[in-house]
């Protein structure tokens, strides 16, 4: 059995990993098939790098590949961008399981603990 690298990162601009670790909240439908993950990045590096490219979405990258969402917006404070908020929506149990595998890898790579309630 081959061992994987177990890497995971988030990116707003192609080829540039976002070092700011977000707050992530999850919601699921009563039957568990659909749901959303809400990401909040306070003062992310991507806001200062916007001059180098346009933020068109958020990519979650790991050993299995890429998960993308285009639901990304900036939050402003006194007219200046202060945060990025992104939402990933899953529409099946398979998409949820794939997202959770990414989330566990991302938590591990960033020294975060993970627990299910």
C-alpha positions, 0 to 999 in steps of 0.5 A: 500500500502506497503512503500519501503525502497528506497535504491540503491547502486553500487558494484564491489565486492560482498557484498562491496558497492562502496562509491564513487559516479560516474559521469554518462552520458547517450546516446540513439538511435534516436528512444529511444529504445537502449542506454548506460550509462557511469559511471566514478568512480574517485579513487574508494575504489574498486581499493584498495580492489582488493586484496580481490577479482577480479572485474568481473563487476558492480552491481547496486542494489536497492529495485527491484533487481540487474542490472549487467554489465561486461563492466568494465575497469580500467584507469591508471595514471603513471602506477597506477589505478586511475579510474574505467569506466563502461558501461551499455547497454540497448536494450529495452524501458523496460530495459531503464525504469528499469535503470532510476528507479535505477538511480533516487533511486541512486541519492536520496540515495546519495543526488544528484539532478536529472532532465530530459532535 
